[in-house]
Amino acid sequence: MHPFAYLAPTTVKEAVDVLTEYGDKARPLAGGTDLLVKARANVWDLDAVVDVKNIPELNEINFDSDGLTIGASVACCHIYENEKICNEYEGIVDGASIIGGIQIQSRAGLGGNLCNAAPSADGICPLIVNHAVATIEGPNGTREVSVDDFCTGPSRTILENGELLVSIFLPKPKENFGSAYTRFIPRNEMDIAVAAVAASVKLSSDKNTIEEAKIALASVGPTPIVAKEAAESLIGKTVSDEAIDKAASLAKDAATPITDMRGTVEQRKHLVEVLTRRMITKAIERARG
Protein backbone atom coordinates (compact mmCIF):
# COMPACT_ATOMS: atom_id res chain seq x y z
CA MET A 1 0.00 0.00 0.00
CA HIS A 2 1.34 3.42 -0.97
CA PRO A 3 2.38 5.50 2.12
CA PHE A 4 0.10 8.45 2.81
CA ALA A 5 -0.33 11.27 5.31
CA TYR A 6 -3.09 10.95 7.90
CA LEU A 7 -4.89 14.21 8.65
CA ALA A 8 -7.75 14.75 11.10
CA PRO A 9 -9.34 18.21 10.69
CA THR A 10 -11.95 19.40 13.18
CA THR A 11 -13.90 21.77 10.92
CA VAL A 12 -15.45 21.51 7.48
CA LYS A 13 -13.27 24.37 6.22
CA GLU A 14 -10.08 22.64 7.35
CA ALA A 15 -11.16 19.45 5.60
CA VAL A 16 -11.99 21.30 2.38
CA ASP A 17 -8.63 23.10 2.48
CA VAL A 18 -6.74 19.82 2.81
CA LEU A 19 -8.78 18.09 0.12
CA THR A 20 -8.22 21.05 -2.19
CA GLU A 21 -4.47 21.02 -1.53
CA TYR A 22 -4.06 17.33 -2.34
CA GLY A 23 -6.65 17.14 -5.13
CA ASP A 24 -7.31 13.65 -6.47
CA LYS A 25 -4.48 12.30 -4.28
CA ALA A 26 -6.68 12.62 -1.17
CA ARG A 27 -9.87 10.94 0.04
CA PRO A 28 -12.07 11.60 3.08
CA LEU A 29 -12.26 8.82 5.64
CA ALA A 30 -15.57 8.47 7.47
CA GLY A 31 -16.08 4.79 8.24
CA GLY A 32 -13.13 3.69 6.14
CA THR A 33 -14.73 0.35 5.31
CA ASP A 34 -14.44 0.99 1.56
CA LEU A 35 -11.49 3.38 1.53
CA LEU A 36 -9.08 1.04 3.29
CA VAL A 37 -9.97 -1.86 1.00
CA LYS A 38 -9.31 0.26 -2.09
CA ALA A 39 -6.13 1.76 -0.67
CA ARG A 40 -4.73 -1.68 0.09
CA ALA A 41 -5.61 -2.84 -3.41
CA ASN A 42 -3.91 0.27 -4.86
CA VAL A 43 -7.11 1.29 -6.60
CA TRP A 44 -6.34 4.81 -5.38
CA ASP A 45 -2.83 6.27 -5.31
CA LEU A 46 -3.27 8.40 -2.19
CA ASP A 47 -0.96 10.97 -0.66
CA ALA A 48 -3.43 11.88 2.11
CA VAL A 49 -6.33 10.34 4.00
CA VAL A 50 -8.53 12.98 5.62
CA ASP A 51 -10.33 11.61 8.69
CA VAL A 52 -13.60 13.56 8.99
CA LYS A 53 -14.92 11.78 12.08
CA ASN A 54 -13.83 14.70 14.27
CA ILE A 55 -16.01 17.25 12.48
CA PRO A 56 -19.22 17.85 14.50
CA GLU A 57 -21.53 18.60 11.55
CA LEU A 58 -20.68 15.26 9.94
CA ASN A 59 -21.61 13.29 13.05
CA GLU A 60 -25.01 14.76 13.91
CA ILE A 61 -28.59 13.59 13.47
CA ASN A 62 -31.00 16.52 13.52
CA PHE A 63 -34.79 16.71 13.19
CA ASP A 64 -36.67 19.93 12.50
CA SER A 65 -40.03 20.90 11.04
CA ASP A 66 -38.73 20.34 7.50
CA GLY A 67 -37.27 16.89 7.98
CA LEU A 68 -34.18 14.93 8.96
CA THR A 69 -30.50 15.77 8.45
CA ILE A 70 -27.98 12.94 8.76
CA GLY A 71 -24.30 13.84 8.94
CA ALA A 72 -22.13 12.16 6.34
CA SER A 73 -20.11 10.31 9.00
CA VAL A 74 -23.05 9.01 11.07
CA ALA A 75 -22.70 5.24 11.38
CA CYS A 76 -25.51 2.97 10.26
CA CYS A 77 -26.08 1.66 13.78
CA HIS A 78 -26.99 5.16 14.96
CA ILE A 79 -29.61 5.33 12.21
CA TYR A 80 -31.45 2.09 12.93
CA GLU A 81 -31.13 2.56 16.70
CA ASN A 82 -32.90 5.94 16.46
CA GLU A 83 -36.57 5.38 17.30
CA LYS A 84 -37.83 8.40 15.38
CA ILE A 85 -35.97 7.42 12.22
CA CYS A 86 -37.36 3.89 12.53
CA ASN A 87 -40.89 5.27 12.83
CA GLU A 88 -40.74 7.86 10.05
CA TYR A 89 -38.12 6.60 7.56
CA GLU A 90 -38.57 2.84 7.45
CA GLY A 91 -37.08 2.44 3.98
CA ILE A 92 -33.88 4.14 5.13
CA VAL A 93 -33.64 1.70 8.04
CA ASP A 94 -34.15 -1.21 5.61
CA GLY A 95 -30.97 -0.18 3.80
CA ALA A 96 -28.83 0.90 6.76
CA SER A 97 -29.47 -2.35 8.64
CA ILE A 98 -28.03 -4.59 5.90
CA ILE A 99 -24.89 -2.71 4.87
CA GLY A 100 -22.22 -5.26 5.78
CA GLY A 101 -22.52 -6.87 9.21
CA ILE A 102 -22.88 -5.43 12.70
CA GLN A 103 -19.18 -4.63 12.97
CA ILE A 104 -19.24 -2.75 9.66
CA GLN A 105 -22.41 -0.91 10.64
CA SER A 106 -20.69 0.52 13.71
CA ARG A 107 -18.33 2.41 11.39
CA ALA A 108 -19.86 2.63 7.92
CA GLY A 109 -22.60 5.15 7.16
CA LEU A 110 -24.97 6.27 4.44
CA GLY A 111 -22.60 9.11 3.54
CA GLY A 112 -19.72 6.78 2.74
CA ASN A 113 -22.06 4.34 1.02
CA LEU A 114 -23.24 7.16 -1.23
CA CYS A 115 -19.75 8.50 -1.96
CA ASN A 116 -18.40 5.01 -2.74
CA ALA A 117 -21.05 4.87 -5.48
CA ALA A 118 -21.10 1.10 -5.90
CA PRO A 119 -23.95 0.03 -8.22
CA SER A 120 -24.94 -2.53 -5.57
CA ALA A 121 -24.95 -0.04 -2.66
CA ASP A 122 -27.77 -0.72 -0.19
CA GLY A 123 -28.06 2.84 1.10
CA ILE A 124 -28.51 4.84 -2.10
CA CYS A 125 -31.84 3.65 -3.49
CA PRO A 126 -33.66 4.11 -0.16
CA LEU A 127 -32.32 7.67 -0.10
CA ILE A 128 -33.56 8.26 -3.64
CA VAL A 129 -37.13 7.16 -2.96
CA ASN A 130 -37.18 9.31 0.17
CA HIS A 131 -36.28 12.36 -1.96
CA ALA A 132 -32.90 12.86 -0.27
CA VAL A 133 -30.66 15.84 -1.00
CA ALA A 134 -26.88 15.87 -0.46
CA THR A 135 -25.23 18.98 1.02
CA ILE A 136 -21.71 19.45 -0.32
CA GLU A 137 -19.05 21.90 0.82
CA GLY A 138 -16.11 22.83 -1.38
CA PRO A 139 -13.63 25.58 -2.22
CA ASN A 140 -16.40 27.42 -4.10
CA GLY A 141 -18.92 27.22 -1.27
CA THR A 142 -21.95 25.08 -0.53
CA ARG A 143 -24.18 23.32 -3.03
CA GLU A 144 -27.09 20.90 -2.78
CA VAL A 145 -27.60 17.98 -5.14
CA SER A 146 -30.44 15.48 -5.35
CA VAL A 147 -29.21 12.00 -4.51
CA ASP A 148 -30.87 10.94 -7.78
CA ASP A 149 -28.02 12.72 -9.60
CA PHE A 150 -25.13 12.05 -7.20
CA CYS A 151 -23.66 8.90 -8.80
CA THR A 152 -22.28 9.25 -12.33
CA GLY A 153 -20.79 5.76 -12.78
CA PRO A 154 -19.31 2.85 -10.83
CA SER A 155 -17.32 4.45 -7.98
CA ARG A 156 -17.82 7.88 -9.59
CA THR A 157 -19.82 10.82 -8.25
CA ILE A 158 -20.46 14.49 -8.94
CA LEU A 159 -17.96 15.43 -6.19
CA GLU A 160 -15.10 17.54 -7.51
CA ASN A 161 -11.60 17.93 -6.11
CA GLY A 162 -11.74 19.64 -2.74
CA GLU A 163 -15.44 18.89 -2.17
CA LEU A 164 -16.78 17.08 0.87
CA LEU A 165 -20.19 15.55 1.48
CA VAL A 166 -21.32 17.16 4.74
CA SER A 167 -24.82 15.78 5.25
CA ILE A 168 -27.90 14.21 3.71
CA PHE A 169 -31.31 15.84 4.10
CA LEU A 170 -34.55 13.86 4.02
CA PRO A 171 -37.81 15.83 3.80
CA LYS A 172 -40.40 15.13 6.46
CA PRO A 173 -42.63 12.32 5.13
CA LYS A 174 -46.05 13.42 4.00
CA GLU A 175 -49.15 11.94 5.54
CA ASN A 176 -49.87 8.40 4.31
CA PHE A 177 -46.30 7.96 3.00
CA GLY A 178 -44.40 4.69 3.08
CA SER A 179 -41.11 3.39 1.72
CA ALA A 180 -39.33 0.04 1.58
CA TYR A 181 -36.12 -1.56 0.30
CA THR A 182 -34.90 -5.09 -0.23
CA ARG A 183 -32.28 -7.00 -2.19
CA PHE A 184 -31.60 -10.50 -3.43
CA ILE A 185 -28.35 -12.11 -2.32
CA PRO A 186 -27.13 -15.71 -2.71
CA ARG A 187 -26.16 -15.94 0.96
CA ASN A 188 -28.11 -15.06 4.10
CA GLU A 189 -26.04 -11.99 4.95
CA MET A 190 -22.76 -10.12 4.34
CA ASP A 191 -23.20 -10.30 0.59
CA ILE A 192 -23.56 -7.97 -2.39
CA ALA A 193 -26.92 -7.54 -4.07
CA VAL A 194 -27.55 -9.37 -7.32
CA ALA A 195 -30.53 -7.04 -7.71
CA ALA A 196 -32.28 -4.66 -5.32
CA VAL A 197 -35.30 -2.34 -5.32
CA ALA A 198 -36.54 0.59 -3.25
CA ALA A 199 -40.05 1.99 -3.56
CA SER A 200 -42.10 4.73 -1.94
CA VAL A 201 -45.72 5.80 -2.24
CA LYS A 202 -47.97 8.52 -0.90
CA LEU A 203 -51.61 7.52 -0.62
CA SER A 204 -54.78 9.60 -0.67
CA SER A 205 -56.59 10.44 2.55
CA ASP A 206 -58.74 7.30 2.22
CA LYS A 207 -55.53 5.29 1.60
CA ASN A 208 -56.90 3.69 -1.56
CA THR A 209 -55.34 5.82 -4.31
CA ILE A 210 -51.64 6.28 -5.08
CA GLU A 211 -50.94 10.01 -5.37
CA GLU A 212 -47.13 9.88 -5.57
CA ALA A 213 -44.63 7.11 -6.19
CA LYS A 214 -40.92 6.59 -6.71
CA ILE A 215 -38.94 3.45 -7.59
CA ALA A 216 -35.16 2.99 -7.67
CA LEU A 217 -33.15 -0.05 -8.74
CA ALA A 218 -29.69 -1.16 -7.56
CA SER A 219 -27.14 -3.57 -8.98
CA VAL A 220 -28.79 -3.66 -12.42
CA GLY A 221 -26.94 -0.78 -14.05
CA PRO A 222 -23.71 1.23 -13.71
CA THR A 223 -25.54 3.63 -11.35
CA PRO A 224 -28.76 3.41 -9.35
CA ILE A 225 -31.66 3.58 -11.78
CA VAL A 226 -34.69 5.76 -11.11
CA ALA A 227 -37.54 3.87 -12.80
CA LYS A 228 -39.63 6.93 -13.66
CA GLU A 229 -42.06 5.28 -16.07
CA ALA A 230 -42.77 2.51 -13.59
CA ALA A 231 -43.48 4.98 -10.79
CA GLU A 232 -45.58 7.26 -13.00
CA SER A 233 -47.76 4.31 -14.00
CA LEU A 234 -48.93 4.08 -10.37
CA ILE A 235 -49.90 7.72 -9.91
CA GLY A 236 -53.64 8.27 -9.81
CA LYS A 237 -54.34 4.54 -9.72
CA THR A 238 -56.43 2.75 -7.14
CA VAL A 239 -54.31 0.32 -5.13
CA SER A 240 -54.64 -3.01 -6.93
CA ASP A 241 -52.61 -6.02 -7.98
CA GLU A 242 -53.04 -4.98 -11.61
CA ALA A 243 -51.49 -1.54 -11.05
CA ILE A 244 -48.62 -3.00 -9.03
CA ASP A 245 -47.95 -5.71 -11.64
CA LYS A 246 -47.78 -3.13 -14.42
CA ALA A 247 -45.32 -1.00 -12.48
CA ALA A 248 -43.18 -4.07 -11.72
CA SER A 249 -43.09 -4.97 -15.42
CA LEU A 250 -42.04 -1.42 -16.35
CA ALA A 251 -39.31 -1.51 -13.68
CA LYS A 252 -38.03 -4.73 -15.22
CA ASP A 253 -37.81 -2.95 -18.58
CA ALA A 254 -35.88 -0.07 -16.97
CA ALA A 255 -33.16 -2.38 -15.64
CA THR A 256 -29.94 -2.56 -17.67
CA PRO A 257 -27.97 -5.36 -16.00
CA ILE A 258 -25.01 -7.38 -17.22
CA THR A 259 -24.26 -11.07 -16.96
CA ASP A 260 -21.41 -11.87 -14.59
CA MET A 261 -20.42 -14.55 -12.07
CA ARG A 262 -23.20 -13.38 -9.74
CA GLY A 263 -26.12 -13.62 -12.15
CA THR A 264 -27.39 -13.36 -15.70
CA VAL A 265 -29.23 -10.52 -17.39
CA GLU A 266 -32.40 -12.60 -17.46
CA GLN A 267 -32.18 -13.52 -13.78
CA ARG A 268 -31.59 -9.94 -12.71
CA LYS A 269 -34.48 -8.60 -14.76
CA HIS A 270 -36.77 -11.26 -13.30
CA LEU A 271 -35.60 -10.34 -9.81
CA VAL A 272 -36.30 -6.65 -10.41
CA GLU A 273 -39.88 -7.45 -11.38
CA VAL A 274 -40.42 -9.67 -8.33
CA LEU A 275 -38.75 -7.31 -5.87
CA THR A 276 -40.52 -4.24 -7.26
CA ARG A 277 -43.88 -5.91 -6.76
CA ARG A 278 -42.94 -6.76 -3.18
CA MET A 279 -41.55 -3.32 -2.31
CA ILE A 280 -44.53 -1.41 -3.72
CA THR A 281 -46.79 -3.68 -1.71
CA LYS A 282 -44.74 -3.15 1.44
CA ALA A 283 -44.57 0.61 0.91
CA ILE A 284 -48.37 0.67 0.59
CA GLU A 285 -48.73 -1.39 3.79
CA ARG A 286 -46.49 1.04 5.64
CA ALA A 287 -48.31 4.05 4.22
CA ARG A 288 -51.55 2.58 5.56
CA GLY A 289 -49.98 2.09 8.97
C-alpha positions as CSV (number, residue, x, y, z in Angstrom):
1,M,0.0,0.0,0.0
2,H,1.3,3.4,-1.0
3,P,2.4,5.5,2.1
4,F,0.1,8.5,2.8
5,A,-0.3,11.3,5.3
6,Y,-3.1,10.9,7.9
7,L,-4.9,14.2,8.6
8,A,-7.8,14.8,11.1
9,P,-9.3,18.2,10.7
10,T,-12.0,19.4,13.2
11,T,-13.9,21.8,10.9
12,V,-15.5,21.5,7.5
13,K,-13.3,24.4,6.2
14,E,-10.1,22.6,7.3
15,A,-11.2,19.4,5.6
16,V,-12.0,21.3,2.4
17,D,-8.6,23.1,2.5
18,V,-6.7,19.8,2.8
19,L,-8.8,18.1,0.1
20,T,-8.2,21.0,-2.2
21,E,-4.5,21.0,-1.5
22,Y,-4.1,17.3,-2.3
23,G,-6.6,17.1,-5.1
24,D,-7.3,13.7,-6.5
25,K,-4.5,12.3,-4.3
26,A,-6.7,12.6,-1.2
27,R,-9.9,10.9,0.0
28,P,-12.1,11.6,3.1
29,L,-12.3,8.8,5.6
30,A,-15.6,8.5,7.5
31,G,-16.1,4.8,8.2
32,G,-13.1,3.7,6.1
33,T,-14.7,0.3,5.3
34,D,-14.4,1.0,1.6
35,L,-11.5,3.4,1.5
36,L,-9.1,1.0,3.3
37,V,-10.0,-1.9,1.0
38,K,-9.3,0.3,-2.1
39,A,-6.1,1.8,-0.7
40,R,-4.7,-1.7,0.1
41,A,-5.6,-2.8,-3.4
42,N,-3.9,0.3,-4.9
43,V,-7.1,1.3,-6.6
44,W,-6.3,4.8,-5.4
45,D,-2.8,6.3,-5.3
46,L,-3.3,8.4,-2.2
47,D,-1.0,11.0,-0.7
48,A,-3.4,11.9,2.1
49,V,-6.3,10.3,4.0
50,V,-8.5,13.0,5.6
51,D,-10.3,11.6,8.7
52,V,-13.6,13.6,9.0
53,K,-14.9,11.8,12.1
54,N,-13.8,14.7,14.3
55,I,-16.0,17.3,12.5
56,P,-19.2,17.9,14.5
57,E,-21.5,18.6,11.5
58,L,-20.7,15.3,9.9
59,N,-21.6,13.3,13.0
60,E,-25.0,14.8,13.9
61,I,-28.6,13.6,13.5
62,N,-31.0,16.5,13.5
63,F,-34.8,16.7,13.2
64,D,-36.7,19.9,12.5
65,S,-40.0,20.9,11.0
66,D,-38.7,20.3,7.5
67,G,-37.3,16.9,8.0
68,L,-34.2,14.9,9.0
69,T,-30.5,15.8,8.4
70,I,-28.0,12.9,8.8
71,G,-24.3,13.8,8.9
72,A,-22.1,12.2,6.3
73,S,-20.1,10.3,9.0
74,V,-23.0,9.0,11.1
75,A,-22.7,5.2,11.4
76,C,-25.5,3.0,10.3
77,C,-26.1,1.7,13.8
78,H,-27.0,5.2,15.0
79,I,-29.6,5.3,12.2
80,Y,-31.4,2.1,12.9
81,E,-31.1,2.6,16.7
82,N,-32.9,5.9,16.5
83,E,-36.6,5.4,17.3
84,K,-37.8,8.4,15.4
85,I,-36.0,7.4,12.2
86,C,-37.4,3.9,12.5
87,N,-40.9,5.3,12.8
88,E,-40.7,7.9,10.0
89,Y,-38.1,6.6,7.6
90,E,-38.6,2.8,7.4
91,G,-37.1,2.4,4.0
92,I,-33.9,4.1,5.1
93,V,-33.6,1.7,8.0
94,D,-34.1,-1.2,5.6
95,G,-31.0,-0.2,3.8
96,A,-28.8,0.9,6.8
97,S,-29.5,-2.3,8.6
98,I,-28.0,-4.6,5.9
99,I,-24.9,-2.7,4.9
100,G,-22.2,-5.3,5.8
101,G,-22.5,-6.9,9.2
102,I,-22.9,-5.4,12.7
103,Q,-19.2,-4.6,13.0
104,I,-19.2,-2.8,9.7
105,Q,-22.4,-0.9,10.6
106,S,-20.7,0.5,13.7
107,R,-18.3,2.4,11.4
108,A,-19.9,2.6,7.9
109,G,-22.6,5.2,7.2
110,L,-25.0,6.3,4.4
111,G,-22.6,9.1,3.5
112,G,-19.7,6.8,2.7
113,N,-22.1,4.3,1.0
114,L,-23.2,7.2,-1.2
115,C,-19.8,8.5,-2.0
116,N,-18.4,5.0,-2.7
117,A,-21.1,4.9,-5.5
118,A,-21.1,1.1,-5.9
119,P,-23.9,0.0,-8.2
120,S,-24.9,-2.5,-5.6
121,A,-25.0,0.0,-2.7
122,D,-27.8,-0.7,-0.2
123,G,-28.1,2.8,1.1
124,I,-28.5,4.8,-2.1
125,C,-31.8,3.7,-3.5
126,P,-33.7,4.1,-0.2
127,L,-32.3,7.7,-0.1
128,I,-33.6,8.3,-3.6
129,V,-37.1,7.2,-3.0
130,N,-37.2,9.3,0.2
131,H,-36.3,12.4,-2.0
132,A,-32.9,12.9,-0.3
133,V,-30.7,15.8,-1.0
134,A,-26.9,15.9,-0.5
135,T,-25.2,19.0,1.0
136,I,-21.7,19.5,-0.3
137,E,-19.0,21.9,0.8
138,G,-16.1,22.8,-1.4
139,P,-13.6,25.6,-2.2
140,N,-16.4,27.4,-4.1
141,G,-18.9,27.2,-1.3
142,T,-21.9,25.1,-0.5
143,R,-24.2,23.3,-3.0
144,E,-27.1,20.9,-2.8
145,V,-27.6,18.0,-5.1
146,S,-30.4,15.5,-5.4
147,V,-29.2,12.0,-4.5
148,D,-30.9,10.9,-7.8
149,D,-28.0,12.7,-9.6
150,F,-25.1,12.0,-7.2
151,C,-23.7,8.9,-8.8
152,T,-22.3,9.2,-12.3
153,G,-20.8,5.8,-12.8
154,P,-19.3,2.8,-10.8
155,S,-17.3,4.4,-8.0
156,R,-17.8,7.9,-9.6
157,T,-19.8,10.8,-8.3
158,I,-20.5,14.5,-8.9
159,L,-18.0,15.4,-6.2
160,E,-15.1,17.5,-7.5
161,N,-11.6,17.9,-6.1
162,G,-11.7,19.6,-2.7
163,E,-15.4,18.9,-2.2
164,L,-16.8,17.1,0.9
165,L,-20.2,15.6,1.5
166,V,-21.3,17.2,4.7
167,S,-24.8,15.8,5.2
168,I,-27.9,14.2,3.7
169,F,-31.3,15.8,4.1
170,L,-34.5,13.9,4.0
171,P,-37.8,15.8,3.8
172,K,-40.4,15.1,6.5
173,P,-42.6,12.3,5.1
174,K,-46.1,13.4,4.0
175,E,-49.2,11.9,5.5
176,N,-49.9,8.4,4.3
177,F,-46.3,8.0,3.0
178,G,-44.4,4.7,3.1
179,S,-41.1,3.4,1.7
180,A,-39.3,0.0,1.6
181,Y,-36.1,-1.6,0.3
182,T,-34.9,-5.1,-0.2
183,R,-32.3,-7.0,-2.2
184,F,-31.6,-10.5,-3.4
185,I,-28.3,-12.1,-2.3
186,P,-27.1,-15.7,-2.7
187,R,-26.2,-15.9,1.0
188,N,-28.1,-15.1,4.1
189,E,-26.0,-12.0,5.0
190,M,-22.8,-10.1,4.3
191,D,-23.2,-10.3,0.6
192,I,-23.6,-8.0,-2.4
193,A,-26.9,-7.5,-4.1
194,V,-27.5,-9.4,-7.3
195,A,-30.5,-7.0,-7.7
196,A,-32.3,-4.7,-5.3
197,V,-35.3,-2.3,-5.3
198,A,-36.5,0.6,-3.3
199,A,-40.0,2.0,-3.6
200,S,-42.1,4.7,-1.9
201,V,-45.7,5.8,-2.2
202,K,-48.0,8.5,-0.9
203,L,-51.6,7.5,-0.6
204,S,-54.8,9.6,-0.7
205,S,-56.6,10.4,2.6
206,D,-58.7,7.3,2.2
207,K,-55.5,5.3,1.6
208,N,-56.9,3.7,-1.6
209,T,-55.3,5.8,-4.3
210,I,-51.6,6.3,-5.1
211,E,-50.9,10.0,-5.4
212,E,-47.1,9.9,-5.6
213,A,-44.6,7.1,-6.2
214,K,-40.9,6.6,-6.7
215,I,-38.9,3.5,-7.6
216,A,-35.2,3.0,-7.7
217,L,-33.1,-0.1,-8.7
218,A,-29.7,-1.2,-7.6
219,S,-27.1,-3.6,-9.0
220,V,-28.8,-3.7,-12.4
221,G,-26.9,-0.8,-14.0
222,P,-23.7,1.2,-13.7
223,T,-25.5,3.6,-11.4
224,P,-28.8,3.4,-9.3
225,I,-31.7,3.6,-11.8
226,V,-34.7,5.8,-11.1
227,A,-37.5,3.9,-12.8
228,K,-39.6,6.9,-13.7
229,E,-42.1,5.3,-16.1
230,A,-42.8,2.5,-13.6
231,A,-43.5,5.0,-10.8
232,E,-45.6,7.3,-13.0
233,S,-47.8,4.3,-14.0
234,L,-48.9,4.1,-10.4
235,I,-49.9,7.7,-9.9
236,G,-53.6,8.3,-9.8
237,K,-54.3,4.5,-9.7
238,T,-56.4,2.7,-7.1
239,V,-54.3,0.3,-5.1
240,S,-54.6,-3.0,-6.9
241,D,-52.6,-6.0,-8.0
242,E,-53.0,-5.0,-11.6
243,A,-51.5,-1.5,-11.0
244,I,-48.6,-3.0,-9.0
245,D,-47.9,-5.7,-11.6
246,K,-47.8,-3.1,-14.4
247,A,-45.3,-1.0,-12.5
248,A,-43.2,-4.1,-11.7
249,S,-43.1,-5.0,-15.4
250,L,-42.0,-1.4,-16.4
251,A,-39.3,-1.5,-13.7
252,K,-38.0,-4.7,-15.2
253,D,-37.8,-2.9,-18.6
254,A,-35.9,-0.1,-17.0
255,A,-33.2,-2.4,-15.6
256,T,-29.9,-2.6,-17.7
257,P,-28.0,-5.4,-16.0
258,I,-25.0,-7.4,-17.2
259,T,-24.3,-11.1,-17.0
260,D,-21.4,-11.9,-14.6
261,M,-20.4,-14.5,-12.1
262,R,-23.2,-13.4,-9.7
263,G,-26.1,-13.6,-12.2
264,T,-27.4,-13.4,-15.7
265,V,-29.2,-10.5,-17.4
266,E,-32.4,-12.6,-17.5
267,Q,-32.2,-13.5,-13.8
268,R,-31.6,-9.9,-12.7
269,K,-34.5,-8.6,-14.8
270,H,-36.8,-11.3,-13.3
271,L,-35.6,-10.3,-9.8
272,V,-36.3,-6.7,-10.4
273,E,-39.9,-7.5,-11.4
274,V,-40.4,-9.7,-8.3
275,L,-38.8,-7.3,-5.9
276,T,-40.5,-4.2,-7.3
277,R,-43.9,-5.9,-6.8
278,R,-42.9,-6.8,-3.2
279,M,-41.6,-3.3,-2.3
280,I,-44.5,-1.4,-3.7
281,T,-46.8,-3.7,-1.7
282,K,-44.7,-3.2,1.4
283,A,-44.6,0.6,0.9
284,I,-48.4,0.7,0.6
285,E,-48.7,-1.4,3.8
286,R,-46.5,1.0,5.6
287,A,-48.3,4.0,4.2
288,R,-51.5,2.6,5.6
289,G,-50.0,2.1,9.0
